[in-house]
C-alpha cells in the first residue's frame, strides 16, 4: 500500500509576509534571507555596524578562550 504524502503548508515570511513553501528555520523566505546575508557581508567588509561589532566581540572571546589555561 502506498503512503499518501501530505501537501506542505505555505508559511509567511517574518519580514515581507510573503507566503512560501520554503521558509528557513528563522522564518525568512529566500529573498529576505539573501538580503540579510548581503547586509552582513557589507558590514563585515566595511568594518562598521552591529553585525560587525557582534562578530568582533565573539572573535575576541574565542581567542581569549584559546589562550586560557586548562
PDB file of N, CA, C and O in Angstrom:
ATOM      1  N   UNK A   1       0.836  -1.181   0.000  1.00  0.00           N
ATOM      2  CA  UNK A   1       0.000   0.000   0.000  1.00  0.00           C
ATOM      3  C   UNK A   1       0.883   1.246   0.000  1.00  0.00           C
ATOM      4  O   UNK A   1       1.804   1.343   0.811  1.00  0.00           O
ATOM      5  N   UNK A   2       0.625   2.180  -0.874  1.00  0.00           N
ATOM      6  CA  UNK A   2       1.406   3.416  -0.977  1.00  0.00           C
ATOM      7  C   UNK A   2       0.950   4.439   0.035  1.00  0.00           C
ATOM      8  O   UNK A   2      -0.239   4.605   0.305  1.00  0.00           O
ATOM      9  N   UNK A   3       1.954   5.127   0.592  1.00  0.00           N
ATOM     10  CA  UNK A   3       1.646   6.201   1.536  1.00  0.00           C
ATOM     11  C   UNK A   3       1.299   7.467   0.778  1.00  0.00           C
ATOM     12  O   UNK A   3       1.925   7.780  -0.234  1.00  0.00           O
ATOM     13  N   UNK A   4       0.323   8.182   1.252  1.00  0.00           N
ATOM     14  CA  UNK A   4      -0.064   9.442   0.624  1.00  0.00           C
ATOM     15  C   UNK A   4       0.666  10.570   1.348  1.00  0.00           C
ATOM     16  O   UNK A   4       0.558  10.723   2.565  1.00  0.00           O
ATOM     17  N   UNK A   5       1.415  11.357   0.569  1.00  0.00           N
ATOM     18  CA  UNK A   5       2.142  12.485   1.154  1.00  0.00           C
ATOM     19  C   UNK A   5       1.182  13.639   1.399  1.00  0.00           C
ATOM     20  O   UNK A   5       0.318  13.937   0.575  1.00  0.00           O
ATOM     21  N   UNK A   6       1.351  14.282   2.548  1.00  0.00           N
ATOM     22  CA  UNK A   6       0.547  15.461   2.833  1.00  0.00           C
ATOM     23  C   UNK A   6       1.139  16.655   2.102  1.00  0.00           C
ATOM     24  O   UNK A   6       2.359  16.786   1.998  1.00  0.00           O
ATOM     25  N   UNK A   7       0.285  17.511   1.605  1.00  0.00           N
ATOM     26  CA  UNK A   7       0.753  18.695   0.914  1.00  0.00           C
ATOM     27  C   UNK A   7       1.359  19.657   1.930  1.00  0.00           C
ATOM     28  O   UNK A   7       0.760  19.928   2.971  1.00  0.00           O
ATOM     29  N   UNK A   8       2.536  20.165   1.627  1.00  0.00           N
ATOM     30  CA  UNK A   8       3.232  21.095   2.515  1.00  0.00           C
ATOM     31  C   UNK A   8       2.455  22.405   2.621  1.00  0.00           C
ATOM     32  O   UNK A   8       1.987  22.953   1.623  1.00  0.00           O
ATOM     33  N   UNK A   9       2.331  22.888   3.844  1.00  0.00           N
ATOM     34  CA  UNK A   9       1.575  24.111   4.077  1.00  0.00           C
ATOM     35  C   UNK A   9       2.441  25.339   3.805  1.00  0.00           C
ATOM     36  O   UNK A   9       3.622  25.357   4.152  1.00  0.00           O
ATOM     37  N   UNK A  10       1.864  26.350   3.193  1.00  0.00           N
ATOM     38  CA  UNK A  10       2.594  27.590   2.916  1.00  0.00           C
ATOM     39  C   UNK A  10       2.653  28.423   4.188  1.00  0.00           C
ATOM     40  O   UNK A  10       1.666  28.547   4.913  1.00  0.00           O
ATOM     41  N   UNK A  11       3.821  28.990   4.446  1.00  0.00           N
ATOM     42  CA  UNK A  11       4.018  29.830   5.619  1.00  0.00           C
ATOM     43  C   UNK A  11       4.408  31.231   5.178  1.00  0.00           C
ATOM     44  O   UNK A  11       4.871  31.425   4.054  1.00  0.00           O
ATOM     45  N   UNK A  12       4.223  32.207   6.058  1.00  0.00           N
ATOM     46  CA  UNK A  12       4.536  33.600   5.735  1.00  0.00           C
ATOM     47  C   UNK A  12       5.926  33.963   6.264  1.00  0.00           C
ATOM     48  O   UNK A  12       6.341  33.508   7.330  1.00  0.00           O
ATOM     49  N   UNK A  13       6.621  34.779   5.505  1.00  0.00           N
ATOM     50  CA  UNK A  13       7.936  35.298   5.896  1.00  0.00           C
ATOM     51  C   UNK A  13       7.754  36.331   7.016  1.00  0.00           C
ATOM     52  O   UNK A  13       6.775  37.077   7.023  1.00  0.00           O
ATOM     53  N   UNK A  14       8.700  36.370   7.959  1.00  0.00           N
ATOM     54  CA  UNK A  14       8.608  37.318   9.068  1.00  0.00           C
ATOM     55  C   UNK A  14       8.829  38.761   8.621  1.00  0.00           C
ATOM     56  O   UNK A  14       8.313  39.678   9.260  1.00  0.00           O
ATOM     57  N   UNK A  15       9.571  38.985   7.556  1.00  0.00           N
ATOM     58  CA  UNK A  15       9.898  40.344   7.124  1.00  0.00           C
ATOM     59  C   UNK A  15       8.906  40.859   6.090  1.00  0.00           C
ATOM     60  O   UNK A  15       8.286  41.902   6.297  1.00  0.00           O
ATOM     61  N   UNK A  16       8.747  40.145   4.982  1.00  0.00           N
ATOM     62  CA  UNK A  16       7.907  40.652   3.892  1.00  0.00           C
ATOM     63  C   UNK A  16       6.485  40.077   3.916  1.00  0.00           C
ATOM     64  O   UNK A  16       5.627  40.536   3.162  1.00  0.00           O
ATOM     65  N   UNK A  17       6.229  39.103   4.752  1.00  0.00           N
ATOM     66  CA  UNK A  17       4.917  38.463   4.916  1.00  0.00           C
ATOM     67  C   UNK A  17       4.420  37.783   3.637  1.00  0.00           C
ATOM     68  O   UNK A  17       3.221  37.557   3.469  1.00  0.00           O
ATOM     69  N   UNK A  18       5.355  37.461   2.739  1.00  0.00           N
ATOM     70  CA  UNK A  18       5.009  36.754   1.510  1.00  0.00           C
ATOM     71  C   UNK A  18       4.854  35.262   1.851  1.00  0.00           C
ATOM     72  O   UNK A  18       5.684  34.706   2.570  1.00  0.00           O
ATOM     73  N   UNK A  19       3.813  34.622   1.346  1.00  0.00           N
ATOM     74  CA  UNK A  19       3.585  33.202   1.620  1.00  0.00           C
ATOM     75  C   UNK A  19       4.468  32.365   0.703  1.00  0.00           C
ATOM     76  O   UNK A  19       4.571  32.627  -0.495  1.00  0.00           O
ATOM     77  N   UNK A  20       5.110  31.341   1.297  1.00  0.00           N
ATOM     78  CA  UNK A  20       6.003  30.498   0.524  1.00  0.00           C
ATOM     79  C   UNK A  20       6.043  29.100   1.138  1.00  0.00           C
ATOM     80  O   UNK A  20       5.798  28.935   2.333  1.00  0.00           O
ATOM     81  N   UNK A  21       6.350  28.102   0.324  1.00  0.00           N
ATOM     82  CA  UNK A  21       6.521  26.742   0.821  1.00  0.00           C
ATOM     83  C   UNK A  21       7.886  26.575   1.476  1.00  0.00           C
ATOM     84  O   UNK A  21       8.063  25.710   2.333  1.00  0.00           O
ATOM     85  N   UNK A  22       8.838  27.390   1.080  1.00  0.00           N
ATOM     86  CA  UNK A  22      10.210  27.259   1.568  1.00  0.00           C
ATOM     87  C   UNK A  22      10.562  28.421   2.482  1.00  0.00           C
ATOM     88  O   UNK A  22      10.938  29.496   2.015  1.00  0.00           O
ATOM     89  N   UNK A  23      10.440  28.204   3.778  1.00  0.00           N
ATOM     90  CA  UNK A  23      10.762  29.200   4.793  1.00  0.00           C
ATOM     91  C   UNK A  23      11.896  28.639   5.641  1.00  0.00           C
ATOM     92  O   UNK A  23      11.850  27.472   6.033  1.00  0.00           O
ATOM     93  N   UNK A  24      12.918  29.450   5.933  1.00  0.00           N
ATOM     94  CA  UNK A  24      14.057  28.992   6.725  1.00  0.00           C
ATOM     95  C   UNK A  24      13.650  28.773   8.180  1.00  0.00           C
ATOM     96  O   UNK A  24      12.539  29.120   8.582  1.00  0.00           O
ATOM     97  N   UNK A  25      14.552  28.199   8.958  1.00  0.00           N
ATOM     98  CA  UNK A  25      14.248  27.951  10.368  1.00  0.00           C
ATOM     99  C   UNK A  25      14.106  29.246  11.150  1.00  0.00           C
ATOM    100  O   UNK A  25      13.562  29.243  12.254  1.00  0.00           O
ATOM    101  N   UNK A  26      14.587  30.355  10.597  1.00  0.00           N
ATOM    102  CA  UNK A  26      14.436  31.660  11.241  1.00  0.00           C
ATOM    103  C   UNK A  26      13.176  32.378  10.763  1.00  0.00           C
ATOM    104  O   UNK A  26      12.898  33.497  11.195  1.00  0.00           O
ATOM    105  N   UNK A  27      12.412  31.741   9.873  1.00  0.00           N
ATOM    106  CA  UNK A  27      11.149  32.302   9.418  1.00  0.00           C
ATOM    107  C   UNK A  27      11.272  33.260   8.250  1.00  0.00           C
ATOM    108  O   UNK A  27      10.420  34.132   8.079  1.00  0.00           O
ATOM    109  N   UNK A  28      12.329  33.117   7.431  1.00  0.00           N
ATOM    110  CA  UNK A  28      12.548  34.033   6.309  1.00  0.00           C
ATOM    111  C   UNK A  28      12.414  33.307   4.974  1.00  0.00           C
ATOM    112  O   UNK A  28      12.764  32.133   4.852  1.00  0.00           O
ATOM    113  N   UNK A  29      11.897  34.029   3.970  1.00  0.00           N
ATOM    114  CA  UNK A  29      11.860  33.482   2.615  1.00  0.00           C
ATOM    115  C   UNK A  29      13.263  33.616   2.002  1.00  0.00           C
ATOM    116  O   UNK A  29      14.143  34.252   2.581  1.00  0.00           O
ATOM    117  N   UNK A  30      13.453  33.018   0.838  1.00  0.00           N
ATOM    118  CA  UNK A  30      14.772  33.031   0.204  1.00  0.00           C
ATOM    119  C   UNK A  30      15.255  34.444  -0.118  1.00  0.00           C
ATOM    120  O   UNK A  30      16.435  34.748   0.058  1.00  0.00           O
ATOM    121  N   UNK A  31      14.354  35.307  -0.588  1.00  0.00           N
ATOM    122  CA  UNK A  31      14.731  36.669  -0.954  1.00  0.00           C
ATOM    123  C   UNK A  31      15.203  37.466   0.263  1.00  0.00           C
ATOM    124  O   UNK A  31      16.243  38.122   0.214  1.00  0.00           O
ATOM    125  N   UNK A  32      14.434  37.407   1.353  1.00  0.00           N
ATOM    126  CA  UNK A  32      14.799  38.146   2.567  1.00  0.00           C
ATOM    127  C   UNK A  32      16.079  37.585   3.190  1.00  0.00           C
ATOM    128  O   UNK A  32      16.891  38.332   3.737  1.00  0.00           O
ATOM    129  N   UNK A  33      16.251  36.261   3.102  1.00  0.00           N
ATOM    130  CA  UNK A  33      17.449  35.637   3.631  1.00  0.00           C
ATOM    131  C   UNK A  33      18.693  36.134   2.876  1.00  0.00           C
ATOM    132  O   UNK A  33      19.722  36.415   3.491  1.00  0.00           O
ATOM    133  N   UNK A  34      18.593  36.240   1.559  1.00  0.00           N
ATOM    134  CA  UNK A  34      19.723  36.721   0.758  1.00  0.00           C
ATOM    135  C   UNK A  34      20.030  38.186   1.073  1.00  0.00           C
ATOM    136  O   UNK A  34      21.196  38.578   1.111  1.00  0.00           O
ATOM    137  N   UNK A  35      18.998  38.993   1.297  1.00  0.00           N
ATOM    138  CA  UNK A  35      19.204  40.401   1.648  1.00  0.00           C
ATOM    139  C   UNK A  35      19.942  40.516   2.986  1.00  0.00           C
ATOM    140  O   UNK A  35      20.834  41.353   3.129  1.00  0.00           O
ATOM    141  N   UNK A  36      19.580  39.691   3.956  1.00  0.00           N
ATOM    142  CA  UNK A  36      20.249  39.724   5.257  1.00  0.00           C
ATOM    143  C   UNK A  36      21.707  39.288   5.139  1.00  0.00           C
ATOM    144  O   UNK A  36      22.578  39.835   5.817  1.00  0.00           O
ATOM    145  N   UNK A  37      21.973  38.305   4.281  1.00  0.00           N
ATOM    146  CA  UNK A  37      23.351  37.844   4.067  1.00  0.00           C
ATOM    147  C   UNK A  37      24.171  38.951   3.413  1.00  0.00           C
ATOM    148  O   UNK A  37      25.316  39.178   3.802  1.00  0.00           O
ATOM    149  N   UNK A  38      23.602  39.644   2.426  1.00  0.00           N
ATOM    150  CA  UNK A  38      24.306  40.751   1.759  1.00  0.00           C
ATOM    151  C   UNK A  38      24.618  41.870   2.748  1.00  0.00           C
ATOM    152  O   UNK A  38      25.710  42.438   2.726  1.00  0.00           O
ATOM    153  N   UNK A  39      23.653  42.183   3.619  1.00  0.00           N
ATOM    154  CA  UNK A  39      23.846  43.221   4.623  1.00  0.00           C
ATOM    155  C   UNK A  39      24.978  42.848   5.589  1.00  0.00           C
ATOM    156  O   UNK A  39      25.828  43.677   5.912  1.00  0.00           O
ATOM    157  N   UNK A  40      24.978  41.601   6.038  1.00  0.00           N
ATOM    158  CA  UNK A  40      26.019  41.142   6.961  1.00  0.00           C
ATOM    159  C   UNK A  40      27.394  41.189   6.289  1.00  0.00           C
ATOM    160  O   UNK A  40      28.378  41.600   6.903  1.00  0.00           O
ATOM    161  N   UNK A  41      27.451  40.767   5.026  1.00  0.00           N
ATOM    162  CA  UNK A  41      28.719  40.775   4.293  1.00  0.00           C
ATOM    163  C   UNK A  41      29.258  42.197   4.127  1.00  0.00           C
ATOM    164  O   UNK A  41      30.456  42.434   4.286  1.00  0.00           O
ATOM    165  N   UNK A  42      28.370  43.137   3.808  1.00  0.00           N
ATOM    166  CA  UNK A  42      28.784  44.539   3.645  1.00  0.00           C
ATOM    167  C   UNK A  42      29.292  45.127   4.955  1.00  0.00           C
ATOM    168  O   UNK A  42      30.279  45.863   4.965  1.00  0.00           O
ATOM    169  N   UNK A  43      28.617  44.803   6.072  1.00  0.00           N
ATOM    170  CA  UNK A  43      29.042  45.340   7.360  1.00  0.00           C
ATOM    171  C   UNK A  43      30.395  44.777   7.778  1.00  0.00           C
ATOM    172  O   UNK A  43      31.230  45.510   8.307  1.00  0.00           O
ATOM    173  N   UNK A  44      30.622  43.495   7.550  1.00  0.00           N
ATOM    174  CA  UNK A  44      31.909  42.904   7.921  1.00  0.00           C
ATOM    175  C   UNK A  44      33.015  43.438   7.020  1.00  0.00           C
ATOM    176  O   UNK A  44      34.129  43.688   7.481  1.00  0.00           O
ATOM    177  N   UNK A  45      32.711  43.613   5.739  1.00  0.00           N
ATOM    178  CA  UNK A  45      33.709  44.131   4.801  1.00  0.00           C
ATOM    179  C   UNK A  45      34.088  45.575   5.117  1.00  0.00           C
ATOM    180  O   UNK A  45      35.258  45.945   5.023  1.00  0.00           O
ATOM    181  N   UNK A  46      33.094  46.401   5.496  1.00  0.00           N
ATOM    182  CA  UNK A  46      33.371  47.811   5.792  1.00  0.00           C
ATOM    183  C   UNK A  46      33.787  48.040   7.253  1.00  0.00           C
ATOM    184  O   UNK A  46      34.164  49.150   7.628  1.00  0.00           O
ATOM    185  N   UNK A  47      33.715  46.983   8.071  1.00  0.00           N
ATOM    186  CA  UNK A  47      34.105  47.026   9.489  1.00  0.00           C
ATOM    187  C   UNK A  47      33.318  48.055  10.294  1.00  0.00           C
ATOM    188  O   UNK A  47      33.872  48.742  11.151  1.00  0.00           O
ATOM    189  N   UNK A  48      32.021  48.152  10.010  1.00  0.00           N
ATOM    190  CA  UNK A  48      31.124  49.014  10.776  1.00  0.00           C
ATOM    191  C   UNK A  48      29.781  48.304  10.933  1.00  0.00           C
ATOM    192  O   UNK A  48      29.453  47.402  10.162  1.00  0.00           O
ATOM    193  N   UNK A  49      29.018  48.712  11.927  1.00  0.00           N
ATOM    194  CA  UNK A  49      27.663  48.201  12.094  1.00  0.00           C
ATOM    195  C   UNK A  49      27.536  47.178  13.205  1.00  0.00           C
ATOM    196  O   UNK A  49      28.538  46.655  13.692  1.00  0.00           O
ATOM    197  N   UNK A  50      26.299  46.891  13.608  1.00  0.00           N
ATOM    198  CA  UNK A  50      26.058  45.981  14.728  1.00  0.00           C
ATOM    199  C   UNK A  50      26.453  44.531  14.448  1.00  0.00           C
ATOM    200  O   UNK A  50      26.882  43.830  15.366  1.00  0.00           O
ATOM    201  N   UNK A  51      26.320  44.067  13.212  1.00  0.00           N
ATOM    202  CA  UNK A  51      26.709  42.690  12.889  1.00  0.00           C
ATOM    203  C   UNK A  51      28.216  42.540  13.010  1.00  0.00           C
ATOM    204  O   UNK A  51      28.700  41.534  13.529  1.00  0.00           O
ATOM    205  N   UNK A  52      28.969  43.541  12.532  1.00  0.00           N
ATOM    206  CA  UNK A  52      30.429  43.506  12.657  1.00  0.00           C
ATOM    207  C   UNK A  52      30.851  43.558  14.126  1.00  0.00           C
ATOM    208  O   UNK A  52      31.754  42.830  14.538  1.00  0.00           O
ATOM    209  N   UNK A  53      30.203  44.416  14.915  1.00  0.00           N
ATOM    210  CA  UNK A  53      30.549  44.521  16.336  1.00  0.00           C
ATOM    211  C   UNK A  53      30.342  43.192  17.059  1.00  0.00           C
ATOM    212  O   UNK A  53      31.178  42.784  17.865  1.00  0.00           O
ATOM    213  N   UNK A  54      29.236  42.523  16.771  1.00  0.00           N
ATOM    214  CA  UNK A  54      28.955  41.231  17.404  1.00  0.00           C
ATOM    215  C   UNK A  54      29.974  40.185  16.961  1.00  0.00           C
ATOM    216  O   UNK A  54      30.443  39.392  17.778  1.00  0.00           O
ATOM    217  N   UNK A  55      30.318  40.176  15.675  1.00  0.00           N
ATOM    218  CA  UNK A  55      31.304  39.234  15.152  1.00  0.00           C
ATOM    219  C   UNK A  55      32.663  39.447  15.823  1.00  0.00           C
ATOM    220  O   UNK A  55      33.329  38.492  16.223  1.00  0.00           O
ATOM    221  N   UNK A  56      33.062  40.717  15.938  1.00  0.00           N
ATOM    222  CA  UNK A  56      34.354  41.048  16.542  1.00  0.00           C
ATOM    223  C   UNK A  56      34.389  40.642  18.015  1.00  0.00           C
ATOM    224  O   UNK A  56      35.388  40.102  18.489  1.00  0.00           O
ATOM    225  N   UNK A  57      33.302  40.900  18.733  1.00  0.00           N
ATOM    226  CA  UNK A  57      33.214  40.542  20.148  1.00  0.00           C
ATOM    227  C   UNK A  57      33.330  39.015  20.318  1.00  0.00           C
ATOM    228  O   UNK A  57      34.041  38.545  21.206  1.00  0.00           O
ATOM    229  N   UNK A  58      32.644  38.258  19.483  1.00  0.00           N
ATOM    230  CA  UNK A  58      32.714  36.798  19.562  1.00  0.00           C
ATOM    231  C   UNK A  58      34.085  36.269  19.159  1.00  0.00           C
ATOM    232  O   UNK A  58      34.541  35.266  19.708  1.00  0.00           O
ATOM    233  N   UNK A  59      34.746  36.922  18.214  1.00  0.00           N
ATOM    234  CA  UNK A  59      36.088  36.525  17.808  1.00  0.00           C
ATOM    235  C   UNK A  59      37.073  36.716  18.963  1.00  0.00           C
ATOM    236  O   UNK A  59      37.890  35.837  19.239  1.00  0.00           O
ATOM    237  N   UNK A  60      36.994  37.856  19.628  1.00  0.00           N
ATOM    238  CA  UNK A  60      37.876  38.137  20.766  1.00  0.00           C
ATOM    239  C   UNK A  60      37.624  37.138  21.899  1.00  0.00           C
ATOM    240  O   UNK A  60      38.568  36.637  22.509  1.00  0.00           O
ATOM    241  N   UNK A  61      36.352  36.853  22.176  1.00  0.00           N
ATOM    242  CA  UNK A  61      36.011  35.894  23.237  1.00  0.00           C
ATOM    243  C   UNK A  61      36.558  34.511  22.906  1.00  0.00           C
ATOM    244  O   UNK A  61      37.041  33.809  23.794  1.00  0.00           O
ATOM    245  N   UNK A  62      36.488  34.119  21.653  1.00  0.00           N
ATOM    246  CA  UNK A  62      37.012  32.817  21.235  1.00  0.00           C
ATOM    247  C   UNK A  62      38.520  32.741  21.370  1.00  0.00           C
ATOM    248  O   UNK A  62      39.056  31.718  21.795  1.00  0.00           O
ATOM    249  N   UNK A  63      39.213  33.821  21.009  1.00  0.00           N
ATOM    250  CA  UNK A  63      40.670  33.849  21.151  1.00  0.00           C
ATOM    251  C   UNK A  63      41.093  33.824  22.603  1.00  0.00           C
ATOM    252  O   UNK A  63      42.082  33.179  22.949  1.00  0.00           O
ATOM    253  N   UNK A  64      40.353  34.521  23.464  1.00  0.00           N
ATOM    254  CA  UNK A  64      40.657  34.504  24.889  1.00  0.00           C
ATOM    255  C   UNK A  64      40.437  33.117  25.475  1.00  0.00           C
ATOM    256  O   UNK A  64      41.159  32.700  26.381  1.00  0.00           O
ATOM    257  N   UNK A  65      39.458  32.414  24.969  1.00  0.00           N
ATOM    258  CA  UNK A  65      39.187  31.048  25.426  1.00  0.00           C
ATOM    259  C   UNK A  65      40.335  30.121  25.047  1.00  0.00           C
ATOM    260  O   UNK A  65      40.692  29.235  25.823  1.00  0.00           O
ATOM    261  N   UNK A  66      40.914  30.313  23.872  1.00  0.00           N
ATOM    262  CA  UNK A  66      42.041  29.502  23.451  1.00  0.00           C
ATOM    263  C   UNK A  66      43.287  29.761  24.283  1.00  0.00           C
ATOM    264  O   UNK A  66      44.066  28.843  24.539  1.00  0.00           O
ATOM    265  N   UNK A  67      43.479  31.008  24.708  1.00  0.00           N
ATOM    266  CA  UNK A  67      44.663  31.379  25.476  1.00  0.00           C
ATOM    267  C   UNK A  67      44.559  30.977  26.948  1.00  0.00           C
ATOM    268  O   UNK A  67      45.580  30.849  27.624  1.00  0.00           O
ATOM    269  N   UNK A  68      43.342  30.776  27.450  1.00  0.00           N
ATOM    270  CA  UNK A  68      43.141  30.457  28.860  1.00  0.00           C
ATOM    271  C   UNK A  68      43.723  29.089  29.188  1.00  0.00           C
ATOM    272  O   UNK A  68      43.544  28.144  28.419  1.00  0.00           O
ATOM    273  N   UNK A  69      44.431  28.964  30.343  1.00  0.00           N
ATOM    274  CA  UNK A  69      44.975  27.657  30.716  1.00  0.00           C
ATOM    275  C   UNK A  69      43.847  26.698  31.110  1.00  0.00           C
ATOM    276  O   UNK A  69      42.815  27.110  31.641  1.00  0.00           O
ATOM    277  N   UNK A  70      44.063  25.458  30.845  1.00  0.00           N
ATOM    278  CA  UNK A  70      43.029  24.435  31.137  1.00  0.00           C
ATOM    279  C   UNK A  70      43.122  23.955  32.571  1.00  0.00           C
ATOM    280  O   UNK A  70      42.339  23.102  32.989  1.00  0.00           O
TER     281      UNK A  70
END
